């Protein structure tokens, strides 16, 4: 309540706090009156938090403190009290009682084994230098284990927008805007708070002393790739950009100027004690993760068949929030199984961490931390991507927590690689004919050619005629020079700089293991597209995800072409 007398705060007298804020903000300004001199002060000018205000019985301003001593605080019992989580109790969650710690944290902290880099630890993770983090490492190892790059440098391709020390909650708030909306997770309930917070509110909370925070909260989903300086000045590790499927295949196939999925750069801001329960990142995407401040500890399980089956069953448990996944068990074929091969690893400032596709993990924050990380799809992980996508459907994961436009990306990937078969094998790390000339991933994709030829075309039959016209021209050029070469005339080819780029791979050029890997990817892709096509017959949203202007109206015929390619391997 604004005072009637002494209504000028002495601290900001020459630059009143009210003059810098609108009427709505002024109404929210908190005041406190000295019980000796009756002078009113802005509580923020005296740096008094809400928690501190609640503890004051008699307030003495800085001037009166000299003669009358410090403010009198309310009497508190010497015996420590457990902070009761009445929100959880009101919702019937009697297990969540202590607001100061998530109930699974003690189990998390006591879990073993933990990766100890001083004694090796290579059984659980690969430790690389910045220069060793390449797509060639992924192809050589299959990325079967997480990767840790201590003290990462620019040799990895990672570039921060400013010095690591300067990437703080304050910096993020400035670049995104104090009024920007941010989703805040309540750690105890593992649910988002409603309504969403502003970054100004989050900044105030984050910098509140730990003892004065009313609840433990966490921010893990602030995407900033389109933010000036913060996002535009950041570069992901080169290994990530080399493998990113969306980077390669995304295009405005429908002419709607639809932007690519925004999942590449997130800012995570976690206070000490934050805990995120076991989960798999959406669609089983791999993750890159670099620590700017603080520390993080991961507890991880590989995506084995048993572990994934247990995870799905655990997600269906009515009391999932109160069941520690590491202790969860289930009988399969008369045998009791539990999650296997789990381990913990701690990250510190300057570390870069790569989580492979599909890994099940939980995360604890020992100290206030600021992280930059992101997600990406890869063609080599596509069987895992589609498997986790189905798992998310079975466990009813809300659409807002799934990979954006996943189905459209799958259609675009099928189209791109059907027309760039050599790149398909190259992106799987499969070596083909030594004299095969592969084009660069950064070149214009087939969508570029189609988009330019589609300008002014609105009817599907017009697009089909345009495609047929392009094909006829291509076939004329190919027919005169195809003698003695293995060329598949049934695929559409890409026109670049008025020349014809032919990408074909003879099956005999591939080893049996390579053929098996390529076939597995195509099997998963075709199965997913076939299922999505069936759904699209009755669901308009699913139908809109199919880029029919690109692949043609006859989707069934297009899928048959993909199956023919698969069968040729």
Helices and strands as residue ranges (DSSP letters): G 17-20, H 23-27, E 31-33, E 40-42, H 50-53, E 56-58, H 62-68, E 72-73, H 86-90, H 105-110, G 117-119, E 125-127, G 130-132, H 135-141, E 146-149, G 154-156, G 164-166, H 169-176, E 181-182, E 185-186, E 191-192, E 197-198, H 199-206, G 210-212, E 217-223, H 238-243, H 245-249, E 266-270, E 275-279, G 282-284, E 286-301, H 305-315, G 320-322, G 325-327, E 329-332, E 335-338, E 343-348, E 352-355, E 360-376, H 382-394, G 399-401, H 406-418, H 421-427, H 446-454, H 460-479, E 494-496, E 499-501, G 507-509, H 512-536, H 540-544, H 548-551, H 555-567
